[in-house]
């Protein structure tokens, strides 16, 4: 029987190299997958790891997809460090897009350029409000934040569908489920002409620096982490575990809402049912691959963006299904978890003890004989063999 035993001293170097080991394992499994599908594995790997980075335009597309992943993963990293398992960042991302879209729809071409700030702030408020529902239910009723946040994702998706199919649908949109195209003043400025990358990239980099300072340089960041990981120790030190819960969820919701606002006022330019593309769930993988560190999250977000673009190229050029992107994301997460497990635990083979066959087949005396012997001894007033003989003589 296989058994996992904790290692006395897990290797620190192997723990740091775990993401690279997971990536190598993902590549190996991907090669096997392409062979089983009857595709050239070299061409398949090129779609995922070469084509997305071979030109300046390709790098700009990676930046477009990496911005929401970085913002959402930063908030999730704080939650996970505080032992708050916020799985519903996708819902907070959608609510941020809805709030930002609601403000953007009120603008006109003559609106001041500064209205884009109000649009982004509305997205932050929307994400924070949606995360506050999870925080409230966890704080007041001790509800499981995993289930609550996850179920709120589906509520957010239904709310978005109701709006774009109903009151917010563009009357001039030929009955398509979409809002009007947002006015130009509400759109996030682009950084380069001819490329889709916008100011969101700068905002994401500032957010990375801010989260690094918050986690490792500010006392408030230490309180947030200790309050979630060790509530009793936090109470002894004068920290509040409730404050840690609210800080983690509200910060995560704000960043996810900002990501949603940047997405609808940037690459999309309007609300559609296809706003949720799974960034909130992919950001969970990004956070863990980045080891919950802001700088590591940047590199893992770039890798995840390559998977998104590579999956799109594989669909168009290799006729592979859309799910190939999710397959590679899942392989990366599985390989990472397996690598971490083997770094901290040792696999041992132990034999199951087998009972002796004699114990199953040995003959035991009938207990009725012992009972009769006891009665006979009691009648003679003696015990042992002599008592038995006296009993027989009296009979």
C-alpha positions as CSV (number, residue, x, y, z in Angstrom):
1,X,0.0,0.0,0.0
2,X,1.3,3.5,-0.9
3,X,1.6,5.9,1.9
4,X,2.7,9.5,2.2
5,X,5.1,10.4,5.0
6,X,6.1,14.0,5.8
7,X,9.7,14.8,5.1
8,X,11.8,15.9,8.0
9,X,13.2,18.9,6.1
10,X,11.6,19.8,2.7
11,X,14.1,21.3,0.3
12,X,13.8,25.0,0.0
13,X,15.5,25.0,-3.4
14,X,13.0,22.5,-4.7
15,X,10.1,24.5,-3.4
16,X,11.3,27.5,-5.3
17,X,11.8,25.4,-8.4
18,X,8.4,23.8,-8.1
19,X,6.7,26.1,-10.7
20,X,9.4,25.3,-13.3
21,X,9.1,21.6,-12.6
22,X,5.3,21.9,-13.0
23,X,5.8,23.7,-16.3
24,X,8.2,21.0,-17.6
25,X,5.7,18.3,-16.6
26,X,3.0,20.2,-18.4
27,X,5.1,20.3,-21.6
28,X,5.8,16.6,-21.4
29,X,2.1,15.7,-20.9
30,X,1.1,18.2,-23.6
31,X,3.4,16.3,-26.1
32,X,1.7,13.0,-25.2
33,X,-1.7,14.7,-25.6
34,X,-0.8,16.0,-29.1
35,X,0.4,12.6,-30.2
36,X,-2.8,11.0,-29.0
37,X,-4.8,13.6,-30.9
38,X,-2.9,12.8,-34.0
39,X,-1.2,16.3,-34.2
40,X,2.4,17.2,-34.6
41,X,3.6,17.9,-31.0
42,X,6.3,20.3,-32.3
43,X,3.7,22.5,-34.0
44,X,1.4,22.3,-31.0
45,X,4.1,23.5,-28.6
46,X,5.0,26.2,-31.0
47,X,1.4,27.5,-30.9
48,X,1.6,27.8,-27.1
49,X,5.2,28.8,-26.4
50,X,6.6,30.5,-29.5
51,X,3.9,32.2,-31.5
52,X,2.6,34.3,-28.6
53,X,5.9,36.0,-28.1
54,X,7.5,36.2,-31.5
55,X,6.6,39.8,-32.3
56,X,5.9,43.1,-30.6
57,X,2.2,42.9,-31.5
58,X,2.1,39.4,-29.9
59,X,3.7,40.8,-26.7
60,X,1.1,43.6,-26.6
61,X,-1.7,41.0,-26.8
62,X,-0.1,39.1,-23.9
63,X,-0.1,42.4,-21.9
64,X,-3.8,42.8,-22.7
65,X,-4.7,39.4,-21.3
66,X,-2.2,39.6,-18.4
67,X,-3.6,42.8,-16.9
68,X,-6.8,41.4,-15.5
69,X,-5.0,38.2,-14.5
70,X,-2.5,40.2,-12.5
71,X,-5.0,42.4,-10.8
72,X,-7.3,39.5,-9.8
73,X,-4.5,37.3,-8.7
74,X,-3.0,40.0,-6.4
75,X,-6.2,40.2,-4.5
76,X,-6.5,36.4,-4.3
77,X,-2.9,36.2,-3.0
78,X,-3.8,38.4,-0.1
79,X,-7.0,36.3,0.6
80,X,-5.1,33.0,0.4
81,X,-2.3,34.3,2.7
82,X,-5.0,35.3,5.2
83,X,-6.6,31.9,5.0
84,X,-9.7,33.3,3.3
85,X,-10.6,31.1,0.3
86,X,-12.2,33.5,-2.1
87,X,-13.1,31.3,-5.1
88,X,-15.7,33.8,-6.6
89,X,-13.4,36.4,-8.0
90,X,-15.1,35.8,-11.4
91,X,-18.3,37.2,-10.0
92,X,-16.6,40.2,-8.5
93,X,-15.0,40.8,-11.9
94,X,-18.5,40.6,-13.6
95,X,-20.0,43.1,-11.1
96,X,-17.1,45.5,-11.7
97,X,-17.8,45.3,-15.4
98,X,-21.6,45.9,-14.8
99,X,-21.1,48.9,-12.6
100,X,-18.5,50.4,-14.9
101,X,-20.7,49.8,-17.9
102,X,-23.7,51.4,-16.2
103,X,-21.8,54.6,-15.7
104,X,-20.2,54.5,-19.2
105,X,-23.6,54.2,-20.8
106,X,-24.6,57.6,-19.4
107,X,-21.7,59.4,-21.1
108,X,-21.9,61.1,-24.4
109,X,-19.2,62.0,-26.9
110,X,-19.1,65.5,-25.4
111,X,-18.4,64.2,-21.8
112,X,-15.1,65.2,-20.2
113,X,-12.2,62.9,-20.5
114,X,-12.0,62.6,-16.7
115,X,-15.2,60.5,-16.7
116,X,-13.1,57.5,-17.2
117,X,-11.9,57.8,-13.6
118,X,-15.5,57.7,-12.4
119,X,-16.1,54.6,-14.6
120,X,-13.1,52.8,-13.0
121,X,-14.1,53.8,-9.5
122,X,-17.6,52.4,-10.2
123,X,-16.0,49.1,-11.1
124,X,-14.1,49.1,-7.9
125,X,-17.2,49.8,-5.9
126,X,-19.1,47.0,-7.7
127,X,-16.4,44.4,-7.0
128,X,-16.1,45.4,-3.4
129,X,-19.8,45.3,-2.9
130,X,-20.1,41.8,-4.3
131,X,-17.2,40.6,-2.1
132,X,-18.8,42.3,0.9
133,X,-21.7,39.8,0.6
134,X,-19.3,36.9,1.1
135,X,-17.6,38.7,4.0
136,X,-20.9,39.5,5.7
137,X,-22.2,36.0,5.5
138,X,-18.9,34.6,6.8
139,X,-18.6,37.1,9.6
140,X,-22.1,37.1,10.9
141,X,-23.3,33.6,10.1
142,X,-20.0,31.7,9.8
143,X,-21.0,30.6,6.2
144,X,-18.4,28.8,4.1
145,X,-16.8,31.5,1.9
146,X,-15.9,29.0,-0.7
147,X,-19.5,28.0,-1.4
148,X,-20.9,31.5,-1.0
149,X,-18.4,33.2,-3.3
150,X,-18.7,30.4,-5.9
151,X,-22.5,30.5,-6.0
152,X,-22.4,34.3,-6.3
153,X,-20.5,33.8,-9.6
154,X,-23.6,32.3,-11.2
155,X,-25.8,35.0,-9.7
156,X,-23.6,37.6,-11.3
157,X,-23.6,35.8,-14.7
158,X,-27.5,35.7,-14.6
159,X,-27.6,39.4,-13.7
160,X,-25.4,40.3,-16.6
161,X,-27.5,38.2,-19.0
162,X,-30.7,39.8,-17.7
163,X,-29.3,43.3,-18.4
164,X,-27.9,42.7,-21.9
165,X,-30.9,40.7,-23.0
166,X,-33.3,43.1,-21.4
167,X,-33.2,46.8,-20.2
168,X,-29.7,47.5,-21.4
169,X,-29.9,46.0,-24.8
170,X,-28.9,48.3,-27.7
171,X,-32.1,49.2,-29.6
172,X,-30.0,49.6,-32.7
173,X,-28.1,46.4,-32.2
174,X,-30.2,44.2,-34.5
175,X,-31.5,42.3,-31.4
176,X,-28.1,41.1,-30.4
177,X,-27.5,40.8,-26.6
178,X,-25.2,43.8,-26.2
179,X,-25.3,47.3,-24.9
180,X,-24.5,50.4,-26.9
181,X,-20.8,51.0,-27.7
182,X,-19.4,53.2,-25.0
183,X,-18.6,56.8,-25.9
184,X,-14.9,57.5,-26.6
185,X,-14.3,59.6,-23.4
186,X,-15.1,56.5,-21.3
187,X,-12.6,54.3,-23.0
188,X,-9.3,53.7,-21.3
189,X,-6.4,55.5,-23.2
190,X,-4.1,53.2,-25.2
191,X,-0.4,53.4,-24.8
192,X,0.7,52.8,-28.4
193,X,-0.9,53.6,-31.7
194,X,-2.1,50.4,-33.5
195,X,-1.9,48.2,-30.4
196,X,-4.6,47.3,-27.9
197,X,-2.5,47.6,-24.8
198,X,-3.8,50.5,-22.6
199,X,-3.2,52.3,-19.4
200,X,-4.4,49.2,-17.6
201,X,-0.8,47.8,-17.9
202,X,0.6,50.8,-15.9
203,X,-2.2,50.4,-13.3
204,X,-1.4,46.7,-12.9
205,X,2.3,47.4,-12.4
206,X,1.5,50.0,-9.8
207,X,-0.8,47.5,-8.1
208,X,2.0,44.9,-8.0
209,X,4.3,47.4,-6.3
210,X,1.6,48.5,-3.9
211,X,0.8,44.9,-2.9
212,X,4.5,44.1,-2.4
213,X,4.8,47.0,0.0
214,X,1.5,46.1,1.8
215,X,2.5,42.5,2.3
216,X,6.1,42.8,3.3
217,X,6.7,46.4,4.5
218,X,3.5,47.5,6.3
219,X,2.3,46.4,9.7
220,X,-1.3,46.3,8.4
221,X,-0.3,43.6,5.9
222,X,1.2,41.5,8.7
223,X,-2.0,41.9,10.7
224,X,-4.1,40.7,7.7
225,X,-2.0,37.6,7.3
226,X,-1.7,36.7,11.0
227,X,-5.3,37.3,11.7
228,X,-6.4,34.7,9.1
229,X,-3.7,32.1,9.7
230,X,-3.7,32.1,13.5
231,X,-6.8,33.8,14.9
232,X,-5.9,32.9,18.6
233,X,-2.3,34.2,18.2
234,X,-3.8,37.3,16.5
235,X,-6.2,37.9,19.4
236,X,-3.3,37.5,21.8
237,X,-1.3,40.1,19.9
238,X,-4.2,42.5,19.7
239,X,-5.1,41.8,16.0
240,X,-8.6,41.2,14.8
241,X,-9.4,38.2,12.7
242,X,-12.6,39.9,11.6
243,X,-10.6,42.8,10.3
244,X,-8.4,40.4,8.4
245,X,-11.4,38.8,6.8
246,X,-12.9,42.1,5.7
247,X,-9.6,43.5,4.5
248,X,-8.8,40.5,2.4
249,X,-12.2,40.1,0.7
250,X,-12.7,43.9,0.1
251,X,-9.2,44.2,-1.3
252,X,-9.7,41.2,-3.6
253,X,-13.1,42.4,-4.7
254,X,-11.8,45.9,-5.5
255,X,-9.0,44.6,-7.7
256,X,-11.3,42.1,-9.5
257,X,-13.9,44.9,-10.0
258,X,-11.1,47.1,-11.4
259,X,-10.1,44.4,-13.8
260,X,-13.7,44.1,-15.0
261,X,-13.9,47.8,-15.5
262,X,-10.7,47.9,-17.5
263,X,-11.8,45.1,-19.7
264,X,-15.2,46.6,-20.7
265,X,-13.8,50.1,-21.2
266,X,-10.7,48.8,-23.0
267,X,-10.7,45.8,-25.4
268,X,-14.4,45.1,-25.3
269,X,-15.9,48.6,-25.4
270,X,-19.4,47.4,-24.4
271,X,-21.2,44.8,-22.2
272,X,-22.0,41.4,-23.7
273,X,-22.8,38.0,-22.3
274,X,-19.2,37.0,-23.1
275,X,-17.6,39.4,-20.6
276,X,-16.9,36.5,-18.2
277,X,-14.2,34.5,-20.0
278,X,-12.8,32.7,-16.9
279,X,-10.2,35.2,-15.8
280,X,-11.4,34.9,-12.2
281,X,-10.8,31.2,-12.1
282,X,-7.6,31.3,-14.1
283,X,-6.3,33.9,-11.6
284,X,-6.4,31.2,-8.9
285,X,-3.8,29.2,-10.9
286,X,-1.8,32.3,-11.5
287,X,-1.7,33.1,-7.8
288,X,-0.5,29.6,-6.8
289,X,2.0,29.3,-9.7
290,X,3.4,32.7,-8.6
291,X,3.7,31.3,-5.0
292,X,1.4,34.0,-3.8
293,X,4.1,36.6,-4.3
294,X,3.3,39.8,-6.3
295,X,6.4,39.5,-8.5
296,X,5.9,35.8,-9.2
297,X,2.3,36.6,-10.1
298,X,3.5,38.8,-13.0
299,X,5.5,35.9,-14.6
300,X,2.8,33.4,-14.0
301,X,0.2,35.8,-15.6
302,X,2.4,36.1,-18.7
303,X,2.5,32.3,-18.9
304,X,-1.2,32.0,-18.5
305,X,-1.7,34.7,-21.2
306,X,0.4,32.6,-23.5
307,X,-1.9,29.6,-22.9
308,X,-4.9,31.8,-23.8
309,X,-3.4,33.0,-27.0
310,X,-1.9,29.6,-27.8
311,X,-5.3,28.0,-27.4
312,X,-6.8,30.4,-29.8
313,X,-4.1,29.8,-32.4
314,X,-4.5,26.0,-31.9
315,X,-8.2,26.3,-32.7
316,X,-7.7,28.2,-35.9
317,X,-4.6,26.5,-37.3
318,X,-4.7,23.0,-35.9
319,X,-8.5,22.5,-35.7
320,X,-8.3,21.7,-32.0
321,X,-11.3,22.2,-29.7
322,X,-11.7,25.4,-27.6
323,X,-11.2,23.3,-24.4
324,X,-7.5,22.9,-25.2
325,X,-6.8,26.1,-23.3
326,X,-8.5,24.8,-20.2
327,X,-6.7,21.5,-20.5
328,X,-3.3,23.2,-20.4
329,X,-4.4,25.3,-17.5
330,X,-5.5,22.3,-15.6
331,X,-2.4,20.4,-16.4
332,X,-0.3,23.2,-15.0
333,X,-2.3,23.3,-11.8
334,X,-2.2,19.5,-11.4
335,X,1.5,19.4,-12.0
336,X,2.1,22.2,-9.5
337,X,0.1,20.5,-6.8
338,X,1.7,17.1,-7.5
339,X,5.2,18.7,-7.3
340,X,4.5,20.5,-4.0
341,X,3.1,17.2,-2.6
342,X,6.2,15.3,-3.5
343,X,8.5,18.0,-2.2
344,X,6.8,18.0,1.3
345,X,6.0,14.3,1.5
346,X,7.8,11.0,0.7
347,X,6.0,8.1,-1.0
348,X,6.5,4.8,0.9
349,X,5.4,1.3,0.1
350,X,4.1,-0.5,3.2
351,X,2.9,-4.1,3.4
352,X,-0.5,-4.8,5.0
353,X,-0.1,-7.3,7.9
354,X,-1.9,-10.6,7.2
355,X,-3.5,-12.7,10.0
356,X,-2.1,-16.1,10.6
357,X,-4.2,-18.9,9.0
358,X,-4.0,-20.9,12.3
359,X,-6.0,-18.3,14.1
360,X,-8.9,-18.8,11.6
361,X,-8.9,-22.6,11.6
362,X,-7.9,-23.5,15.2
363,X,-10.5,-25.6,17.1
364,X,-11.8,-24.1,20.3
365,X,-13.4,-26.2,23.0
366,X,-17.2,-26.0,23.5
367,X,-17.9,-23.6,26.4
368,X,-20.7,-25.9,27.6
369,X,-18.1,-28.4,28.9
370,X,-16.5,-25.7,31.1
371,X,-20.0,-24.9,32.5
372,X,-20.8,-28.5,33.4
373,X,-17.4,-28.8,35.0
374,X,-18.0,-25.8,37.2
375,X,-21.4,-27.1,38.3
376,X,-19.9,-30.4,39.3
377,X,-17.2,-28.8,41.3
378,X,-19.7,-26.6,43.1
379,X,-21.8,-29.6,44.1
380,X,-18.8,-31.4,45.6
381,X,-17.6,-28.3,47.4
382,X,-14.1,-28.8,45.8
383,X,-12.4,-27.8,42.7
384,X,-10.0,-29.4,40.4
385,X,-9.7,-33.1,39.4
386,X,-10.4,-34.4,43.0
387,X,-13.6,-32.5,43.0
388,X,-14.6,-34.1,39.7
389,X,-14.0,-37.6,41.1
390,X,-16.0,-36.9,44.2
391,X,-18.8,-35.6,42.2
392,X,-18.9,-38.8,40.1
393,X,-18.7,-41.0,43.3
394,X,-21.7,-39.3,44.8
395,X,-23.6,-39.8,41.6
